[in-house]
Every structure is written in structure tokens, then in C-alpha cells.
Amino acid sequence: MGELFAGRYELVDPLGDGGMGSVWRTWDHRDRRYVAAKVLRQADASSLLRFVREQSYRISHPHVVTPLGWAGEDERVLFTMPIVRGGSVATLLGDFGALPPTWVAVLLDQLLDALAAVHAAGVVHRDVKPANLLLEPTGRGRPHLRLSDFGIAAPVDAPRLTRASAVVGTPGYFAPEQLRGSSPHPAQDLYAVGVVSAEMLTGTAPVGEVNVGATSLPQGTPSSLWQLLGELAHPQPEMRPESAGEARKRLSATGLLSPSGGPAQGSDLEVFSHVPGLPPGWGPHGPMPRSTPPPAMHRSSEEPAAQLRTLTQPAAMPRSSPQPAGVPRSSPQPADPSPAAVTSTRGERERGRLLAAAALAILGIALLTVAALLFTSTR
């Protein structure tokens, strides 16, 4: 089986790599369920602090991946979260390219809903990008987005973990003011939302600083939606919507969100499961029970010799046991012989009879020869 971490979490198989550690499908022996576990790759102080921060952001929301628990062992640390099986917006773009505006509107609405809860908790995510927007495997139905990876998130008034000259985030998605060393602010997340949504519509990843409002309208995209994305990704933070909630209101005014909240029917997009099947030895309810081998498979180093004696020289029966008919006392039959032992004993009896008959025949011939010689000599 896999490695057991902190006496509770058993690493089953790797699911992927993140910026700060590897992600494993893990069996939680205490809660009896599969979870995703991120294992720290290097145990430096700042990374450990970010891990502790990430697991501490327990924001309960249907569009946020909420950490479940954490554990430390030696110089490593892991924390667990639910397994989200539908890949991410990055994999969706890789599979289908540019997305229809109705799909983008639904995903944008869910992302803004998640960020409204995150910002209400006084937290700035600081790493909104397609790879961190996970999806449930909903098939061709309404997509379900979940914001993940709070590894570099920080409260608005949190102390900086990097030098003033360092920029935290992913190039192309962080706001221009972050390059100037600004403190964490919700407006920076809104900028990233505008850039990510524009990427969903065009299928093209951002390169360098992006000014969505200055680019041409993609074919088939409503101008009201493109205008909102330009405001979200405006280079000047004061020109962006005041909050994620305010941006949701403007999105609703575009009329792209259907009353049911789902995308337009007839789309060929499909969000399927990207999590591989369980490896051998694992089932839906955890480790498969190991099949118990027959007793012969668990002999000690001295038992093979005992087994050999049983097959070739059966152990003497107790004196109280009746003696089987036709079996000499010099080679008694075992009380419960195996088929191999019975076959061997019968074969030995047959060979003994043949040898005895041959010996008698040879003796008879010899006696006849001697008698003939004596008769000849007397004449």
C-alpha cells in the first residue's frame, strides 16, 4: 500500500503538481473517505506559513474549495481538501478552445460569487487564474466552478512574506499595481477575473500587461459582456467595480444568465472527470481486503523440510490407531494423507510387488539351472 502520513493519511496515487507541492489522492483512515492532499515540497519557513494560512481559510461556500484538515510529520506538512474531479478551466480551454459567451457568463458569475465570500472574510486570493478554477464533472449540464489554491492568499492587513521588490502571483494575471509593490487589495482579484474571463472568450492566454478594454471585440461576444470585462481588468484600480458583488449585478444586467443559471442548450462542451481510476488494491470504500493465502504459503524456514518428510516418510501413526490392512508396520500410513502422499504410497507398493515377483523369477531360474547342472554331472 501507499505511504502512511502522520498515522492517518495514506497516499494512494498522485493527481498533479502545484506551485508549492504535489497533490495526492489520499485515504483518510479516521474519516474513512478519499481526499486530496497537498504535500509541501520544501520545508522553508515562508512556505510553511503559507500552507498554514491556506488551511486556515475555511470559507464555507459552494464555489470555494474549503480545506478539511492538516498534519505535520518531520520536515513535511500536508493539508487535505475535497477531490474536485472535473479538471479546471485551464483543462476546459485546452480541450475545447474559446468558450461560448453563455458558458463564460455562468463561470464568471460563480467566480464573482466565490470572491464576494472571500473578500467578505477579509482575504485577498492573489492568484486567480484558469488552473485554480476547478470544475465538478457535470457533463453537458450547468458547469460548477470552485475557486481553489489559497497558497499565496493574504488578509488585507497581513504582513508581507516577500521582499518589497518581489511580486506574488502569476505573470499575466496580477494587477499592474502589484508590480509597484501595492499591499493586497480585493481590486487586484477583480483585475485577474477580467483577464481570465477574456481568456475564456478568446482562448488566448495573456502575455504581459493586458488592457481588455483596448482590444477588439471577439466575434459572437455581446458588447455588454466585453465592456464589463474591460472595467474589471482596467489598469487603474479605482476604475474597476467597487466589489465582486457590484460586478455580479452588472453581469446580471447583460441578460446572458438564463433564469435557471445554466448555459445555452445545444453546446457541445462537456465537463468530464479527469481523475483516473483507483490503482490496484483500492476500492470505492478504501483499501481492498487482502486475500488470505492458504496456510502452506506462510511456512517458516523449517517447514519445507517437514513437508518433505510427510511426502516421503509419513509420520508414524499413534499406537491406538487401527493399522490399515495391507500396509506394513515399518511404513505406516499418515492419519490424513494428502493426495500426493496417497499416490506416492500406492506407487511404492506396486513397485515393491514387481520387484518381489522379479526376484522370485530370477531365483526360480537359478534353481532350475543348478538342478540341471547337477543332473548332468551325475550321469
C-alpha positions in Angstrom: 0.0 0.0 0.0 1.0 3.7 0.0 2.9 5.8 2.4 1.1 6.5 5.7 1.4 10.1 6.8 1.1 11.1 10.4 -0.6 7.8 11.2 -3.8 8.9 9.4 -3.4 9.8 5.8 -2.4 7.1 3.3 -1.1 8.5 0.0 -2.8 6.5 -2.8 -1.6 8.0 -6.1 -0.5 11.4 -7.4 -3.1 13.7 -9.0 -0.9 16.6 -10.1 1.7 19.2 -9.1 1.1 22.7 -7.7 3.3 25.6 -7.4 4.3 24.7 -3.8 3.8 21.0 -3.6 2.4 17.8 -5.1 -1.3 16.8 -4.9 -2.2 13.2 -4.0 -5.4 11.2 -3.8 -5.3 10.1 -0.1 -7.3 7.8 2.1 -8.3 9.3 5.4 -8.2 6.3 7.8 -10.1 8.2 10.5 -12.9 9.7 8.5 -13.0 6.7 6.1 -13.0 8.7 2.8 -10.8 9.8 -0.1 -9.5 13.3 0.0 -7.0 15.4 -2.0 -3.8 16.1 0.0 -1.2 18.7 -1.0 2.2 17.8 0.3 4.8 20.5 0.8 7.8 20.1 -1.5 10.3 22.2 0.5 10.1 23.0 4.2 11.2 26.6 4.3 9.6 28.9 6.8 7.7 31.1 4.4 6.2 28.1 2.5 5.1 26.5 5.8 3.5 29.8 6.9 1.6 29.9 3.5 0.5 26.4 4.0 -0.8 27.2 7.4 -2.6 30.2 6.1 -4.2 28.2 3.2 -5.6 25.6 5.5 -6.8 28.3 7.9 -9.0 30.0 5.2 -12.0 27.8 5.9 -14.5 29.8 3.8 -17.6 27.7 3.5 -19.1 28.4 0.1 -20.4 26.2 -2.7 -17.9 27.8 -5.1 -14.8 27.6 -2.9 -12.7 24.6 -2.2 -12.6 24.5 1.6 -9.6 22.8 3.3 -10.5 19.9 5.6 -7.5 19.4 7.8 -3.7 19.3 8.0 -0.9 17.3 9.6 2.8 17.7 10.0 5.5 15.0 10.2 9.3 15.5 10.4 10.0 18.3 7.9 6.9 17.8 5.8 3.4 19.1 6.1 0.2 18.3 4.2 -3.3 19.6 4.2 -6.4 18.0 2.8 -9.4 19.2 0.8 -12.2 17.6 -1.2 -11.4 16.0 -4.5 -12.7 18.1 -7.4 -12.9 15.7 -10.4 -13.7 17.8 -13.4 -10.3 19.3 -14.1 -10.1 23.1 -14.3 -10.9 26.0 -16.6 -7.4 25.5 -18.0 -8.1 21.9 -19.0 -11.5 23.0 -20.4 -9.8 25.6 -22.6 -7.2 23.0 -23.6 -10.0 20.6 -24.7 -12.3 23.0 -26.4 -10.6 26.3 -27.0 -12.6 29.5 -26.7 -15.8 29.1 -24.7 -19.3 30.4 -25.7 -20.4 33.6 -24.0 -23.2 31.9 -22.2 -20.7 29.5 -20.5 -18.3 32.4 -19.7 -21.2 34.3 -18.1 -22.1 31.4 -15.9 -18.5 30.7 -14.8 -17.9 34.5 -14.3 -21.0 34.7 -12.1 -19.9 31.8 -9.9 -16.3 33.1 -9.7 -17.6 36.6 -8.6 -19.9 34.9 -6.1 -16.9 33.0 -4.6 -14.8 36.1 -4.4 -17.5 38.0 -2.7 -17.4 35.5 0.1 -13.6 35.5 0.2 -13.4 39.3 0.3 -16.1 39.4 3.0 -13.8 37.3 5.1 -11.1 39.9 4.7 -9.0 37.8 2.4 -7.4 38.5 -1.0 -6.8 35.5 -3.1 -4.0 37.0 -5.3 -3.7 34.0 -7.7 -6.9 33.9 -9.7 -6.1 32.0 -12.9 -7.6 29.2 -15.1 -5.7 26.5 -13.3 -7.1 27.5 -9.9 -10.7 27.5 -11.1 -11.7 23.8 -10.6 -14.8 22.2 -12.1 -17.1 19.5 -11.0 -17.8 16.8 -13.6 -21.2 18.0 -14.7 -21.1 16.6 -18.2 -23.1 18.8 -20.7 -25.1 20.4 -17.9 -24.6 23.6 -16.0 -20.9 24.0 -15.1 -20.0 24.2 -11.4 -16.8 26.2 -10.6 -14.9 26.1 -7.4 -12.1 28.5 -6.5 -9.0 26.8 -5.1 -5.4 27.2 -4.1 -5.1 29.9 -1.4 -1.4 29.3 -1.1 -0.5 33.0 -1.6 -3.7 34.5 -0.3 -3.4 37.0 2.5 -5.6 39.1 4.7 -5.8 42.8 3.6 -3.7 43.8 6.6 -1.4 40.8 6.7 2.4 41.2 7.0 4.3 40.7 3.7 6.1 37.4 3.3 8.3 38.6 0.4 10.7 41.4 -0.2 9.2 44.7 -1.4 10.7 44.1 -4.8 9.2 40.7 -5.2 5.8 40.2 -6.9 3.5 37.4 -5.7 1.2 35.9 -8.3 1.2 34.5 -11.9 2.5 36.8 -14.7 -0.2 38.0 -16.9 -2.9 37.8 -14.2 -1.7 40.1 -11.4 -2.7 43.7 -11.5 -0.3 46.5 -12.6 -0.3 48.0 -9.1 1.1 44.7 -7.7 4.2 45.3 -9.8 4.6 48.6 -7.9 4.5 46.8 -4.6 1.0 47.6 -3.5 -0.5 45.8 -0.5 -3.1 43.1 -1.0 -6.5 44.5 -2.0 -9.7 42.9 -3.4 -9.4 45.1 -6.6 -6.4 43.0 -7.6 -8.6 39.9 -7.7 -11.1 41.7 -9.8 -8.4 42.6 -12.3 -7.5 38.9 -12.6 -11.2 38.0 -13.0 -11.4 40.3 -16.1 -8.3 38.8 -17.6 -9.3 35.2 -17.0 -12.8 35.9 -18.5 -11.3 37.5 -21.6 -9.1 34.4 -22.0 -12.2 32.2 -21.8 -13.8 34.1 -24.6 -10.7 34.3 -26.9 -8.9 31.1 -26.0 -5.7 33.1 -25.8 -3.6 33.3 -22.6 -2.5 36.8 -21.6 1.1 38.0 -22.3 2.4 40.8 -20.2 0.1 43.6 -19.0 -3.4 43.3 -20.5 -5.8 46.1 -21.3 -9.0 44.3 -22.2 -11.0 47.4 -23.0 -8.5 48.5 -25.6 -8.7 45.2 -27.6 -11.2 44.4 -30.3 -14.5 42.7 -29.5 -14.3 38.9 -30.1 -16.7 37.6 -32.7 -20.0 36.5 -31.2 -19.4 38.2 -27.8 -22.0 40.7 -26.6 -20.6 44.1 -26.3 -22.1 44.5 -22.8 -20.1 41.5 -21.5 -16.9 42.7 -23.1 -17.4 46.2 -21.6 -17.8 44.7 -18.2 -14.5 42.7 -18.6 -12.8 45.8 -19.7 -13.9 47.5 -16.5 -12.8 44.6 -14.3 -9.3 44.5 -15.9 -8.9 48.3 -16.1 -5.2 49.3 -15.4 -6.4 51.8 -12.8 -7.8 50.1 -9.7 -10.2 53.0 -9.0 -11.9 52.4 -12.4 -12.8 48.8 -11.6 -16.1 47.8 -10.0 -16.2 48.6 -6.3 -16.7 44.9 -5.3 -17.3 41.4 -6.6 -21.0 41.9 -5.7 -21.3 45.0 -7.7 -19.7 43.2 -10.7 -22.3 40.4 -10.4 -25.1 43.0 -10.6 -23.6 44.4 -13.8 -23.3 40.9 -15.2 -26.9 40.1 -14.4 -27.9 43.3 -16.3 -26.4 41.9 -19.6 -29.2 39.3 -19.8 -26.7 36.4 -20.5 -27.6 34.5 -17.4 -30.6 32.2 -18.1 -33.3 32.0 -15.3 -32.1 28.6 -14.4 -28.5 29.8 -14.2 -27.2 27.3 -16.8 -25.6 27.8 -20.2 -27.5 27.7 -23.5 -28.7 24.3 -24.6 -27.1 22.5 -27.5 -23.5 23.3 -26.6 -21.0 20.5 -27.4 -18.9 21.4 -24.3 -18.7 18.7 -21.7 -17.0 18.7 -18.3 -16.0 15.1 -17.6 -14.0 13.5 -14.8 -10.2 13.9 -15.1 -9.4 11.8 -12.0 -8.0 8.4 -13.0 -9.4 5.1 -11.7 -8.2 3.8 -8.4 -5.0 1.8 -8.5 -4.9 -2.0 -7.7 -5.7 -2.7 -4.1 -8.1 0.2 -3.7 -11.8 0.3 -3.9 -14.6 2.8 -3.5 -14.7 2.3 0.2 -10.9 2.3 0.8 -8.2 -0.4 0.9 -9.4 -3.7 -0.6 -9.1 -6.6 1.9 -6.0 -8.7 1.2 -6.9 -12.2 0.2 -5.7 -14.8 2.9 -3.3 -17.2 1.2 -3.5 -20.9 2.1 -1.6 -22.0 5.2 1.1 -23.5 3.0 2.1 -20.0 1.9 3.1 -19.0 5.5 5.6 -21.6 6.5 8.7 -20.9 8.4 12.1 -21.7 7.0 12.0 -25.1 8.8 8.5 -26.2 7.5 9.5 -27.2 3.9 11.7 -30.0 5.4 8.8 -31.2 7.5 6.6 -31.2 4.4 9.2 -33.2 2.5 9.2 -35.8 5.3 5.5 -36.0 5.2 5.5 -36.9 1.5 8.4 -39.3 1.5 8.4 -40.7 5.0 4.9 -40.5 6.6 5.0 -39.9 10.3 4.1 -42.9 12.5 0.5 -43.2 13.5 -0.4 -43.3 17.2 -0.4 -46.8 18.6 -4.1 -46.5 19.5 -5.0 -46.1 15.8 -6.0 -49.2 13.9 -3.4 -50.4 11.4 -4.8 -50.2 7.8 -4.9 -53.6 6.1 -2.1 -54.4 3.7 0.3 -51.7 5.0 3.5 -52.9 6.7 4.1 -51.6 10.1 7.6 -50.4 9.0 5.9 -47.7 6.8 2.6 -46.7 8.4 0.0 -44.6 6.6 -0.5 -41.0 7.9 -3.8 -40.2 9.6 -4.9 -37.7 6.9 -2.7 -38.1 3.9 -2.7 -35.6 1.1 -3.5 -36.9 -2.4 0.2 -36.6 -3.3 1.1 -38.8 -0.3 -1.5 -41.4 -1.2 -0.3 -41.6 -4.7 3.3 -41.9 -3.6 2.4 -44.8 -1.2 0.4 -46.7 -3.7 3.2 -46.4 -6.3 5.8 -47.7 -3.8 3.6 -50.8 -3.1 3.2 -51.5 -6.8 6.9 -51.2 -7.3 7.6 -53.5 -4.3 5.3 -56.2 -5.7 7.0 -56.0 -9.1 10.5 -56.2 -7.6 9.4 -59.2 -5.5 8.0 -61.1 -8.5 11.1 -60.4 -10.5 13.3 -61.6 -7.6 11.3 -64.9 -7.4 11.5 -65.4 -11.1 15.3 -64.9 -11.1 15.6 -67.3 -8.1 13.5 -69.9 -9.9 15.6 -69.7 -13.0 18.8 -70.0 -10.9 17.5 -73.1 -9.1 16.4 -74.8 -12.3 19.9 -74.0 -13.8 21.7 -75.5 -10.7 19.4 -78.6 -10.8 20.2 -79.2 -14.5 23.9 -79.0 -13.9 23.7 -81.5 -11.0 21.7 -83.9 -13.1 24.2 -83.7 -15.9 27.2 -84.3 -13.7 25.7 -87.4 -12.1 25.3 -89.1 -15.5 
